[in-house]
Amino acid sequence: MEAVDYDSITFGREKIQFSLVRRPRKTLGINVHPDMSIEVIAPEDATIPKIHSKVRKRAPWILKQQEYFYQFMPATPPRKYISGETHKYLGRQYRLKIHKSLLEEVKLKGQFLHVYTSDKKDTRKIKKLVETWYREKAKERFDTQIHKLLPKFSKYKISVPNIELKKMPKRWGSCHINGKITLNPDLIKAPSQCIEYVLMHELCHLVEPSHSQKYYRLLKRMMPDWEKRKERLEKALV
């Protein structure tokens, strides 16, 4: 059986994760599979910097292929929280791997979401561990992204909003008169560009509270491709 390693590169705002297989060949090959996973097949003597350089060079093509396959992803069935089940994070699919352990924690590594728990059959506990992990990642990501977007609003002198996480069956976010922004933690399962769109959408409401023409002009100025991002989010079965 071939040895498989896992690695990643950063391309703009995107993190491209891939499996790495070495074979006796002269050229490096890249495959993007229908489940959006990426496989890199490299010569046995290829260095990591050279592999990263090649993957980064092909990054636009890789992301385009993933976006193509994304539209065909099946609807997510009810979660069972068992090993082998797929879960989304930042628009990517990861397989759940349950480990018996004295520790109770969740770690993302390679193409797997590893859950460590004392009872591998206690799916309620596993669900709680996974949902807690999602919330922690969501809070961290949303806070970081909000602070990156805020400088665009410097002339409006808006305050840093208080972020609240709340499950909402039909909404990704909402903005309140008091400056608080409520976000659905499930948004962390969507692609990063979609997350940025929702945050920008709500930040614009701190300037223009209603969905008026002035609001949409502001949104267009702040994020010219917002409609494309919104369309992608609507297709995201998260």
C-alpha positions in Angstrom: 0.0 0.0 0.0 1.3 3.4 -0.9 2.2 5.8 1.9 0.0 8.9 1.9 1.0 12.2 3.5 -1.2 15.3 4.0 -0.1 18.9 3.4 -1.4 22.3 2.5 -0.6 25.6 1.0 -2.2 29.1 1.3 -3.4 30.8 -1.8 -4.8 34.3 -1.1 -7.6 33.7 1.5 -7.9 30.0 0.6 -6.1 27.1 2.3 -5.6 24.3 -0.2 -5.3 20.9 1.6 -4.1 17.9 -0.4 -3.0 14.3 0.0 0.5 13.6 -1.2 1.6 10.3 -2.9 5.1 9.7 -4.2 5.7 7.4 -7.2 8.6 6.7 -9.5 7.8 9.3 -12.2 9.3 12.4 -13.7 6.4 14.9 -13.5 4.0 16.1 -10.8 0.3 15.4 -11.3 -2.7 17.0 -9.5 -6.1 15.4 -9.4 -9.3 17.1 -8.0 -11.9 14.4 -7.3 -15.7 14.8 -7.4 -15.8 14.9 -3.5 -13.5 18.0 -3.8 -10.5 16.3 -2.3 -7.1 17.0 -3.9 -4.5 14.4 -4.7 -0.9 15.3 -5.6 1.2 12.6 -7.2 4.9 13.6 -7.0 8.2 12.1 -8.1 10.0 10.3 -5.3 12.8 12.9 -5.3 10.7 16.0 -5.4 11.3 18.4 -2.5 8.5 19.9 -0.4 9.2 23.5 -1.5 9.1 22.4 -5.2 5.8 20.5 -4.6 4.3 23.6 -2.8 5.4 25.8 -5.7 3.7 23.6 -8.3 0.5 23.3 -6.3 0.4 27.1 -5.8 0.9 27.6 -9.5 -2.1 25.4 -10.3 -4.2 26.9 -7.4 -6.6 28.8 -9.7 -7.3 25.7 -11.7 -7.7 23.6 -8.5 -10.2 26.1 -7.0 -12.1 26.3 -10.3 -12.4 22.5 -10.4 -13.6 22.4 -6.7 -16.2 25.0 -7.5 -17.5 23.0 -10.4 -17.8 19.8 -8.3 -19.3 21.7 -5.4 -22.6 22.3 -7.3 -23.1 18.5 -7.6 -22.6 17.8 -3.9 -25.6 15.8 -2.5 -27.8 17.1 0.3 -26.4 16.4 3.7 -28.3 13.5 5.3 -29.0 13.5 9.1 -25.8 13.2 11.0 -25.1 10.0 12.9 -21.7 11.0 14.4 -20.0 7.7 13.5 -16.6 7.0 12.0 -16.5 7.5 8.2 -19.3 10.1 8.1 -18.5 13.3 6.2 -18.7 16.7 7.8 -18.1 20.1 6.2 -15.7 22.8 7.4 -15.0 26.0 5.4 -16.6 24.4 2.3 -14.5 21.2 2.4 -15.6 17.6 3.3 -13.8 15.9 6.2 -14.4 12.3 7.4 -15.1 11.7 11.1 -12.7 9.4 12.9 -13.7 8.4 16.4 -10.9 7.4 18.8 -11.2 5.9 22.3 -9.3 8.2 24.7 -9.3 9.6 28.2 -9.3 13.0 26.6 -12.4 14.6 25.3 -11.4 16.7 22.3 -11.7 17.3 18.5 -8.8 17.9 16.1 -8.7 18.6 12.4 -5.8 16.9 10.7 -5.3 16.1 7.0 -8.7 15.0 5.6 -10.1 13.8 8.9 -12.0 15.3 11.8 -10.6 13.3 14.8 -12.9 13.0 17.8 -11.3 11.6 21.0 -13.8 10.3 23.6 -14.1 7.8 26.4 -17.1 6.1 24.8 -17.0 5.6 21.0 -20.7 4.5 21.0 -22.0 7.5 22.8 -23.1 9.5 19.8 -24.8 12.2 21.9 -21.5 13.0 23.5 -19.7 12.9 20.2 -22.3 15.3 18.7 -21.8 17.7 21.5 -18.0 17.6 21.2 -18.2 18.2 17.4 -20.7 21.1 17.8 -18.6 22.7 20.5 -15.6 22.5 18.2 -17.6 24.1 15.4 -18.7 27.0 17.7 -15.2 27.6 18.9 -13.9 27.7 15.3 -16.8 29.9 14.2 -16.2 32.4 17.0 -12.5 32.6 16.3 -13.0 32.9 12.5 -15.8 35.4 12.6 -14.0 37.7 15.1 -10.8 37.6 13.0 -12.6 38.3 9.8 -14.7 41.2 11.3 -11.5 42.9 12.3 -10.1 42.5 8.8 -13.2 44.0 7.2 -13.7 46.9 9.6 -11.0 49.2 8.2 -13.1 49.4 5.0 -15.7 51.3 7.1 -13.3 53.7 8.7 -15.0 56.8 7.3 -18.3 55.7 8.9 -16.7 55.5 12.4 -18.7 52.4 13.4 -17.7 50.6 16.6 -16.5 47.0 16.7 -19.7 45.0 16.9 -20.4 42.5 19.5 -20.7 39.0 17.9 -23.3 36.6 19.2 -23.6 33.0 17.9 -27.1 31.6 17.6 -28.6 28.7 15.6 -31.1 30.1 13.1 -33.0 27.7 10.8 -33.4 30.1 7.8 -30.9 32.9 8.4 -27.1 33.2 8.3 -26.9 36.4 10.2 -28.8 39.5 11.5 -27.8 43.0 12.6 -29.4 44.8 15.6 -30.0 48.5 16.2 -27.6 48.4 19.2 -24.7 47.3 17.0 -24.8 43.6 17.8 -24.4 41.1 15.0 -25.9 37.6 15.4 -24.4 34.9 13.3 -25.4 31.3 12.7 -22.4 29.0 13.8 -23.3 26.6 10.9 -21.9 29.3 8.6 -18.4 28.0 9.5 -19.2 25.0 7.3 -19.5 27.2 4.2 -16.6 28.3 1.9 -14.5 31.2 3.3 -15.7 33.6 0.6 -19.3 33.0 1.6 -18.5 33.7 5.2 -16.9 37.0 4.2 -20.0 37.9 2.2 -22.3 37.4 5.2 -20.1 39.4 7.5 -19.9 42.2 5.0 -23.6 42.1 4.5 -24.2 42.6 8.2 -21.5 45.3 8.6 -23.1 47.3 5.8 -26.3 47.2 7.9 -24.5 49.1 10.7 -24.3 52.0 8.2 -27.6 51.4 6.3 -30.1 49.5 8.5 -32.7 48.7 5.8 -32.3 46.9 2.4 -32.6 50.2 0.6 -31.0 51.3 -2.7 -28.3 53.1 -0.6 -27.6 49.9 1.2 -27.0 47.9 -2.0 -24.9 50.6 -3.4 -22.8 50.5 -0.3 -22.5 46.7 -0.4 -21.5 46.8 -4.1 -18.8 49.3 -3.3 -17.5 47.3 -0.4 -17.7 43.9 -2.1 -18.2 44.1 -5.9 -18.7 40.4 -6.3 -21.2 40.0 -3.5 -23.9 38.5 -5.8 -21.6 35.7 -6.9 -20.8 34.9 -3.3 -24.4 35.0 -2.3 -25.3 32.6 -5.1 -22.6 30.2 -4.0 -23.8 30.4 -0.4 -27.3 29.6 -1.5 -26.1 26.4 -3.3 -24.0 25.4 -0.3 -25.9 22.5 1.4 -24.4 23.0 4.9 
